[in-house]
Amino acid sequence: MRVIAGTLRRRTLEAPPGMDTRPTSDRLRETLFNVLAPRIEAARFLDLYAGSGAVGIEAVSREAGRVVLVERAAGALKILRINLESLRLRSAVRVEAVSVAAFLKKVRPESAEFVFDIVFLDPPYDAEVEYALALGLLGNEASRLLAQDAVVIAEHRRKCKLEGRYGALERTRVLEQGDAALSFYKAASS
């Protein structure tokens, strides 16, 4: 794994051993950030189920304004912190070592620190219930964390069909690549 573009281009990243954490492939990350290119600079970026931190690190490399990574698995957190340390990003990225549900339920956006322009989520493919949980919270009670015109992107198996709507979130686009897909959501117009 490596950083695709930006200030950290070509720097290598560690990945957790085993199959519990499946990092977003370089090719899919490149596709994702090509789509996000017009809006990534200075964006407030939230990476849920961050794993090795590759997506959030890519956002930093491409000059996102603030990046928050949420991950609770001990093995993934260890690798994530190794990656941040090796790239000297420990102070540039906030790591929340809690479950996604706990983070989304507890965070209050009283300050701009917890309002996001881009939210990326990539739960373990075998944990399909996590998609409905996270997207459901973001479309309802955690929608307060979304900036006006925010985009929420879920990486999932191509054959896993996510709902077209979760509360106020409505799917606007699906990009498929190999066995993976990216579903893009925005808050529906009232």
Rosetta blueprint (number, residue, H / E / L):
1 M L
2 R E
3 V L
4 I L
5 A L
6 G L
7 T L
8 L L
9 R L
10 R L
11 R L
12 T E
13 L L
14 E L
15 A L
16 P L
17 P L
18 G L
19 M L
20 D L
21 T L
22 R L
23 P L
24 T L
25 S L
26 D H
27 R H
28 L H
29 R H
30 E H
31 T H
32 L H
33 F H
34 N H
35 V H
36 L H
37 A H
38 P H
39 R H
40 I H
41 E L
42 A L
43 A L
44 R E
45 F E
46 L E
47 D E
48 L E
49 Y L
50 A L
51 G L
52 S L
53 G L
54 A H
55 V H
56 G H
57 I H
58 E H
59 A H
60 V H
61 S H
62 R L
63 E L
64 A L
65 G L
66 R E
67 V E
68 V E
69 L E
70 V E
71 E L
72 R L
73 A L
74 A H
75 G H
76 A H
77 L H
78 K H
79 I H
80 L H
81 R H
82 I H
83 N H
84 L H
85 E H
86 S H
87 L L
88 R L
89 L L
90 R L
91 S L
92 A L
93 V E
94 R E
95 V E
96 E E
97 A L
98 V L
99 S L
100 V H
101 A H
102 A H
103 F H
104 L H
105 K H
106 K H
107 V L
108 R L
109 P L
110 E L
111 S L
112 A H
113 E H
114 F H
115 V L
116 F E
117 D E
118 I E
119 V E
120 F E
121 L E
122 D L
123 P L
124 P L
125 Y L
126 D L
127 A L
128 E H
129 V H
130 E H
131 Y H
132 A H
133 L H
134 A H
135 L H
136 G H
137 L H
138 L H
139 G H
140 N L
141 E H
142 A H
143 S H
144 R H
145 L H
146 L E
147 A E
148 Q E
149 D E
150 A E
151 V E
152 V E
153 I E
154 A E
155 E E
156 H E
157 R E
158 R L
159 K L
160 C L
161 K L
162 L L
163 E L
164 G L
165 R E
166 Y E
167 G L
168 A L
169 L E
170 E E
171 R E
172 T E
173 R E
174 V E
175 L E
176 E E
177 Q E
178 G L
179 D L
180 A E
181 A E
182 L E
183 S E
184 F E
185 Y E
186 K E
187 A E
188 A L
189 S L
190 S L
